Amino acid sequence: DIQMTQSPSAMSASVGDRVTITCRASQGISNYLAWFQQKPGKAPRRLIYAASSLQSGVPSRFSGSGSGTEFTLTISSLQPEDFATYFCLQHNSYPPTFGQGTKLEIK
Amino acid sequence: QVQLVQSGSELKKPGASVKVSCKASGHTFSRHSMNWVRQAPGQGLEWMGWINTNTGDPTYAQGFTGRFVFSLDTSVTTAYLQINSLKAEDTAVYYCASPSFGENQFGMDAWGQGTTVTVSS
């Protein structure tokens, strides 16, 4: 199975900060990488697909980059509603695997 | 717009069975696979497997064979997850998730709202 190592596992930041979260795949996955946001008690919401494509309706402060084994999610200017947990998902190889999550908290 | 609506929370005793439903609308049901994902309390997301909504063939991830059953009722565009011989460690939120058109079967664009299954005596 492909291991998705996400970092950091938790972080604190302030409104207006620029934040970067990384996912590293144990082997190449092309661009079959998605990013999700999850708030407590809610289902995951996809933000980014195909590594860098913004899901419809998602604010442009979210962006994704990378290919192969190294991927990043960037939030350019944190807003209060962005404090949540973020997960990556690789779906290039069977079985699909998630990163362990990054909990983003208010500083 | 694709919408997946799941059945409500369940409280079951150990050894019982539960059947979770996931009704799809807004797309052609048979053209979009259905994945099932588990989230134990305070934990991350774990892929359980998927069902081919065209053929009805299920595939189970390692650790989800034997007691877990995926099925379909195409007449009502609904997928089901049944868990038999429930254990306390099955306590979790269960999600269905479906790819968008053109993605491979493991893309997870649309998600159900989740069904909480609690197993307790």
Interface residues (C-beta under 8 A of the other chain):
Chain A: Y32 A34 F36 K42 A43 P44 R45 R46 Y49 Q55 F87 L89 H91 Y94 P95 P96 T97 F98 G99 Q100 G101
Chain B: N35 G44 L45 E46 W47 A61 Q62 Y95 A97 S100 E103 N104 F106 G107 M108 D109 W111 G112 Q113 G114
